[in-house]
Structures are given as structure tokens and as C-alpha cells.
Amino acid sequence: QVQLQESGLGLVKPSETLSLTCTVSGSPFKDYFWNWIRQPPGRGLEWIGYVSATGDFHYSPSLRTRVTISLDTSMKQLSLRLNSVTAADAAVYYCARSPTNYFVSGIYDNWGQGTLVTVSS
Amino acid sequence: EIVMTQSPVTLSLSPGETATVSCRASQRIATSLAWYRQKPGQAPRLLIHSASTRATGTPARFSGSGSGTEFTLTISSLQPEDFAVYFCQQYHNWPPGTFGQGTKLEIK
């Protein structure tokens, strides 16, 4: 079955770069958008951005200047880099898959279990 | 940005009862609406898309309805695993798409 697994450092210092990886198994990369979504503790869900197997990408306007999402299909990995982090970036970070099918493009049909990132010196 | 507003914020019910969660969009989104359930310490799981289509593996006790700006998630015969947080999400304008703030379904 489809599995997504996030990994990366759980503690990042203010002003430094958050770096996470999501390893994908059981799914082709084509026909899907590969997303990062975050959830501050006790709060709602915020979409960060996506990348596709064809190289298309799109980022949240509020994070666009600080975020990079990339895909390595040979390694079956999705990556997230967020520069110049502050306390406001502390959250559980999820990777999630969206079909490219027009009628359901934008739903998240599979998620990783999430990884908590704390921002502190 | 399309704002999604859920009600109630918290819903207290007993196992076996029926839960009704509402979601309102700030502008018309046709039926581009999904529902997710998030159990404590877990990722959200897709339950329903296209306002009323159950995702693979979603039990029949979950049903969705609505179009335009008003949507409803109904959970009949509540099971212990249903006590969780529920989010609606519009994908009519995706990306970015937007989520509701969540409804916590707790045991009465």
C-alpha cells in the first residue's frame, strides 16, 4: 500500500533552515502532486506547496520567498527546505499526495504520519 | 482566499448517536469539498471528496452532502474511533485550497 514517511531534524534554531525529507513507497510519482502541509500544535492545517513529477511547482504566497520543495524520483523522496525560520514555523509537518485528475486535484488522499519541528535556540 | 467556517467547534455526543458537522464557504465552490478525520497524534485521513463521495475504505456510516456554500458531514451510529477532530477543505480554488478550523467530536 501507499506509505509516506517524513524524516529530518526536529529542532531548528531561529534564523536557520528547516530541512525535511519524505520517503514514498507503493506509489508512482507521475499522476500526482506531492505536497507539504503543516499544523502548529493545537491549530489548523496550512498548505505549504507542491511539486509534480513533471517539475511543476507551486508555493503558498505567504511562504514563497523562503520555501523550496523538490522531488527525487530515483530516491523516491520529496524534500522541503524553509529558510530563516522563526517560532511561527514550529509545527507538525506532513507530506501528502494529491491526484492530478482534474476533478479531484487538490484532495489529499494519502498522508505521512507527520514530524514535529520545534524552533528554539 | 476562500474562508471555510465549521460549526460547531465542539460536539459532545455518546456512542451510537448521530453527529452532524457543518461547513460554510465564503464563496461558491460547487462540490469541491473534502472531509478529513484526524485522530489524536495522527495525520488527517481523507473520508469524503466531491462533497458526497466516500473515499476508499470509508465506512458507510459517513455521508456528506451540500453544494455551493453549505456542506454537511453526517456520521451515524458513532463508534469509539469516530471521536476525533474533523476538517473540511475546499479545493475549488487549489492551490492553495483552504481548510476549516476543525470540529472536535468528543464523548459526552
Interface residues (C-beta under 8 A of the other chain):
Chain A: G44 L45 E46 W47 G49 Y50 H58 S60 P61 Y94 A96 F103 V104 S105 G106 I107 Y108 D109 W111 G112 Q113 G114
Chain B: S32 A34 Y36 Q42 A43 P44 R45 L46 H49 S50 A55 F87 Q89 Y91 W94 P95 P96 G97 T98 F99 G100 Q101 G102
